[in-house]
Amino acid sequence: MESSNIQISQITQDELDRLVAGKRFKPETRKIMREIFVLGRNRLEVADEYSLSRQRIHLIIRTFQDLFAQHSEPASNALVSISYTQVPKPLAIELERVLHAIKTCKDKQKKDALINDIRDFVNKSIDALRSERT
């Protein structure tokens, strides 16, 4: 599974429950996800509390982030940020322009259409990248 650049700051317990429902996570892993993503606790503190290595806590976080990216609903109330460290500068500039357009648009239909266009663009880009790798 490819790692996501999405960073989830906080979600609700219901969102966590929905995302992990039917998944084969150990009870301790679910508690760790709750501590980090619902309660917003520091990852390293949680790792220390559960006697986990940095690699193990990172794997749990990445696994959840990938799960969130694959299954979250557009209406999710999660606080999400995107890591721009690997984004080319021209794309980052374009993303900033699009974000400004979304924030300042007063017409709900136009804003919804723009968000749908962005979602389609991202999905097509992901599909293209995946086909390049195979």
C-alpha positions in Angstrom: 0.0 0.0 0.0 1.4 3.4 -1.0 1.8 5.9 1.8 -0.3 9.1 1.8 0.9 12.6 2.5 -2.3 13.3 4.4 -1.8 14.2 8.0 -4.9 13.8 10.2 -4.9 16.1 13.1 -8.2 15.1 14.8 -11.3 13.1 14.0 -14.3 12.0 16.1 -14.7 8.7 17.8 -17.5 7.8 15.5 -15.3 8.5 12.5 -12.6 6.3 13.9 -15.1 3.5 14.7 -16.5 3.7 11.1 -13.0 3.6 9.6 -11.7 0.6 11.6 -15.0 -1.4 11.6 -14.3 -4.8 10.2 -10.6 -4.3 10.0 -8.2 -6.6 11.8 -6.6 -4.2 14.3 -5.6 -5.4 17.7 -7.4 -3.7 20.6 -4.2 -2.0 21.6 -3.7 -0.6 18.1 -7.3 0.8 18.1 -6.5 2.4 21.5 -3.4 4.0 20.1 -5.3 5.3 17.1 -7.8 6.8 19.4 -5.2 8.4 21.6 -3.5 10.1 18.6 -6.4 10.8 16.2 -9.4 11.4 18.5 -7.7 12.8 21.6 -4.9 14.5 19.7 -2.1 13.2 22.0 1.5 13.5 21.1 2.7 10.5 19.1 6.0 10.1 20.9 4.2 10.3 24.3 1.8 7.6 23.2 4.7 5.5 21.9 6.4 5.8 25.3 3.2 5.0 27.2 2.7 1.8 25.2 6.4 0.9 25.0 6.5 1.1 21.2 9.4 2.0 19.0 9.3 5.0 16.8 9.1 2.7 13.8 6.1 0.9 15.2 4.1 4.1 16.1 5.0 5.5 12.6 3.6 2.3 11.0 0.4 2.5 13.0 0.0 6.2 12.0 0.7 5.6 8.3 -1.6 2.6 8.2 -4.4 4.7 9.6 -3.6 7.7 7.4 -3.8 5.4 4.3 -7.1 3.9 5.6 -8.5 7.4 6.1 -7.4 8.6 2.6 -9.1 5.6 1.0 -12.3 5.6 2.9 -13.0 9.1 4.3 -16.1 10.8 3.2 -15.9 14.3 1.7 -18.2 15.5 4.6 -15.8 14.3 7.2 -15.2 16.8 10.1 -11.6 15.6 10.5 -8.9 18.3 10.6 -6.6 17.4 7.8 -3.4 18.9 6.5 -1.3 17.9 3.6 2.5 17.6 3.7 3.9 19.8 0.9 7.5 18.7 1.4 7.4 16.5 -1.7 5.1 18.8 -3.8 6.8 20.6 -6.7 6.8 24.3 -6.3 4.5 25.0 -9.4 1.9 22.5 -8.1 2.1 24.1 -4.6 1.5 27.5 -6.1 -1.5 26.2 -8.1 -2.9 24.5 -5.0 -2.6 27.8 -3.1 -4.5 29.6 -5.9 -7.3 26.9 -5.9 -7.5 27.1 -2.1 -8.0 30.8 -2.3 -10.7 30.4 -4.9 -12.5 27.9 -2.7 -12.3 30.1 0.4 -13.5 33.3 -1.4 -16.2 31.8 -3.6 -19.7 32.8 -2.3 -21.7 30.7 -4.8 -22.2 27.3 -3.2 -22.8 25.5 -6.5 -19.6 26.9 -8.0 -17.7 26.0 -4.9 -19.1 22.4 -4.9 -18.3 22.1 -8.6 -14.7 23.2 -8.0 -14.3 20.7 -5.2 -15.6 18.0 -7.4 -13.2 19.0 -10.2 -10.3 18.9 -7.7 -11.4 15.4 -6.5 -11.6 14.1 -10.1 -8.2 15.6 -10.9 -6.6 14.0 -7.8 -8.2 10.6 -8.5 -7.1 10.7 -12.2 -3.6 11.8 -11.1 -3.3 8.9 -8.6 -4.5 6.5 -11.3 -1.9 7.8 -13.8 0.9 7.6 -11.2 -0.1 4.0 -10.3 -0.2 3.0 -14.0 3.3 4.5 -14.5 4.7 2.3 -11.7 3.3 -0.9 -13.1 
